[in-house]
Amino acid sequence: MRIRTVGIFAAAMVMVTVMICAGAGVSGIAGAAGAGSASSVVKSTSQEQTNIEVTVYNGNIGLVKDVRSVTLPPGKGELRFMDVAARINPVTVHVRSVNAPDSLVVLEQNYEYDLMDENKLLDKYVGKKIRIIEDNKYQDRKDTVEAELLSNNNGQIYRIGGEIYLGHPGIKVLPELPDNLIARPTLTWLYDNKAAKPHSVEVSYITGNITWKADYVLVLDRYDKKADLSGWVTVDNKSGAAYRDAALKLVAGEVNRAKDEDYERPMRVYKAAASREYAPAPSFEEKSLFEYHIYTLQRRTTLKENQTKQISFIDAPGASASKDYIAYGIQSWFSSAFKDTNPRQPVNVYVRFKNSRDNSLGMPLPGGIMRLYKKDDEGSLQFIGEDRIKHTPKDEEIKLKVGEAFDIAVERSQTDFKQLTSKQYESEWEITLRNHKDEDITVQLIEPLFGTWQVLPGAPKYTKLDANTIRFDVAVPKDKEVKVKYRVRVGY
């Protein structure tokens, strides 16, 4: 007996073709153990759907409610509920008959996810004979050989004509599909039915790999006093199923989930297609749900498998806004000699507005990224910054950090420092502000103190923000310079 090795590259290019006998197909796949005869096996696909609802959460999960009209023979039998999400969590499945709940009893449930692929098909034919079609390029014909598959572990090993082949090029032809493989994820129930009329079967389950997020666009007016807010929700469906003409709901909030290590299977990576839906606002209706907020799309939509969909969410023109210039001190400066190697401080620019009804808003806003734009002198929108907001209830203020001011200079100088005791310090400061803009501004100097602090007499007026923070509001005319001087004692 001789052993022959076929080139690895040739073996890697093999394509498998399954030839199915007449009358055989996916319907010939065996069902769950204990099921009745073949005549009592009923298959349901998405074609029988009468309603589909999808509720998507922030935490990469979705709740699917799939309602189908299914006719079941009386007595015990098997129902194969096909076209469910590949990322379904089987332990979350709930099934009921909507129209005849007392007539349908589920005795056993199975989730079939051993989906067929080339290696699994060949695994089922180890020790059996298959055919291999070779392309004979020299004689311009195709040759067929009969081979016994001895192993499919890290490559195929065949017995052909009394010889052992380590791999073999050509198209593998199988006589039929194995009984215990299925083409797509399927829920299988062993049931006992007492009703003669069709059931309206509702199946609900939680699936992974479906999520949503909110994105916003805020366009400021010329004077940064008004803003137009528009929002989009992006739904990313990689759950392994399509939801056609679905009622879509989105839940905003942090839903606690117990970790299930058995369910955390490796995720398959897909390339997602993107689409965008434009709809007159408001396209979503918002309501409270427990400690969360739920947003219901006021029409039906289709979530294709491996699709990223954007839907218009909010449109609120003319909201009042304001702009703040803020320079922050550092707490450690007040307990040590300040080095003037880099006296310049950044001046942060913030835009804030109130999420209230009297400000053209007032709907709870899901967390997301808010991007800011403004028109230039030629009327073209230009991107000026972005910030992430948290879930924001109505009547709360939203504060966005846009960037740093270019035409405002703030320099800090420590003019005196004393260590009074091992834990008490006194320092004197001179802060210079220069405004190179063509308008008057107000800069907020925020000083983070600590311990038992005291601003000594002679300082400008300040506001105490909290137990350890003060703020100087400094008006700086255009093209002018203003100095702020004060002395402070900190320590324990």
Buried (B, 14 or more C-beta within 10 A) or exposed (E): EEEEEBEEEEBEEBEBEBEEEEEEEBEBBBBBEEBBEEEBBBBBEBEBBEBBBBBBBBBBBBBBBBBBEBEBBEEBBBBBBBBBBBBBBBEBBEBBBEBBEEBBBBEEBBBBBEBBEEEBBBBBBBEEEBBBEBEEEEEEEEEEBEBBBBBBEEEBBBBBEEEBBBBBBBBBBBBEBBEEBBEBBBBBBBBBBEBEEBBBBBBBBBBBBBBBBBBBBBBBEEEBEBBBBBBBBBBBBBBBBBBEEBBBBBBBBEEEEEEEEEBEEEEEEBEBEEEEBEBEBBBBEBEEBEEBBBBBBEEBBBBBBBBBBBBBBBBBEEBBBEBBBBBBBEBEBBBEEBEEEEBEBEBBBBBEBBBBEEBBBBBBBBBBEBBBBBEEEEEEEEEBBBBEBEBBEBBEEBEBBBBEBEEBBBBBBBEEBEBEEEEBBBBBBBBBBBBEBEEEBEBBBBBBBBBEBEBEEEBEEBEEEEEBBBBBEBEBEEEEEBEBBBBBBBBE
